[in-house]
Each structure stands twice: as structure tokens, then as C-alpha cells.
Amino acid sequence: MGERRSGTRERIQAVAVELFAEHGYEKTSLREIAERLDVTKAALYYHFNTKEAIVVSLFEDLIAGIDEIINWGMDQPLTLETRQELIRRYGRLARERPKSMMRFIQESKTTMQELAPGEKLQCRFRTLSGMLHAPDAPLDEQLKSAVALITASASVFMLKDAEATDDERYEAGLKLALELLSSEPAPQSTMR
């Protein structure tokens, strides 16, 4: 029973973020989400009683996944292999999110700033990015780390018009992200 409920929750999240990406957060109503899901508003309210609750749940799930990656990385030596594995794990996490989520994040910066998870997500992103370079790295290397994360997570959305499968887009983004990291000098310290 819990698995069915979880599947419904994920389905609601996926449809909601799809509508948010298509029409904008402010212009999407719970009624439209329920209609797209072909359920009653009461059924939707059972899981989420506001649009904000849906967005918060999406980002809480994403933040929890990023926290797992950060915690893993904190126990690893700061080597090129560790940094590349951090990118791979983050790319997989982002890939597991609903496809429209990156588009929603990019196009809803104001909404993201207004919701509590938005700041938490930015903080986790900065922490993870900081783990990809030495603490005293020059600005261009720090930027490469941030760009590598964005590339690993947004390639499917950013290349949506390219004649390729989602898998091919993801692999292209991951390849570039790993290249960005491998072009940096190796840090000389450990994560902790």
C-alpha cells in the first residue's frame, strides 16, 4: 500500500512540475494538476493541499539526495577520481528527477527564491561545487566546478532540441562535466 501511495506522490510531482514548466508556477492551479492526472481535487488534496507543498516535496527529495552525495564525498580523499564520482552521482540524481524539473528551476528563479527549499538547494549546490576544487582554487577553477555540476544535471533539458535520446543527451553532458574536472589541477588536500 505504501508503494502505491509513493507512486501516486511521484506521479503528482511529475505532472505538477511539467505544468509549472509549461505555464509557470503562478499560472498553474491545483485543479489543472488534478485534471491532467485525471483525479478529483479531493484525491490530489489527500497528498498535497497546495502547489507550494508539491514544490517543497520535490526539492526536499532532491536536497536529501544531494546530502547523501555530500556525506559520501566528505569521507573520501580529494582526488580526481572522487571528484568525478561526485559528478556522476549528482548527474544520476538529477536524471532521476522529473524531466521538466530543470526547466522549472531555470524559469522560476523568483518562485525558487520565495520558497524555503530554494535557498537550501542553492546552499547544497555551493557545498557540492566546493568539493570539486581545492579551497584556494582560482576563480576560473571554481567556476569550472559549478559549470560541471550544471552540465551534468541540465544536459537533457539544455539539449532538448537536439536529435538525440535523453540517454545520449545525458551521456554528452556527463562527458563534458568530467572533462571540465579533469582539466583542473588536482587538489592537494582531503575533503575534511
Secondary structure as UniProt FT lines:
FT   HELIX           2..23
FT   TURN            25..27
FT   HELIX           30..37
FT   HELIX           41..47
FT   HELIX           51..74
FT   HELIX           80..96
FT   TURN            99..100
FT   HELIX           101..107
FT   HELIX           109..114
FT   HELIX           116..130
FT   TURN            131..132
FT   TURN            135..136
FT   HELIX           139..158
FT   TURN            159..161
FT   HELIX           166..182
//
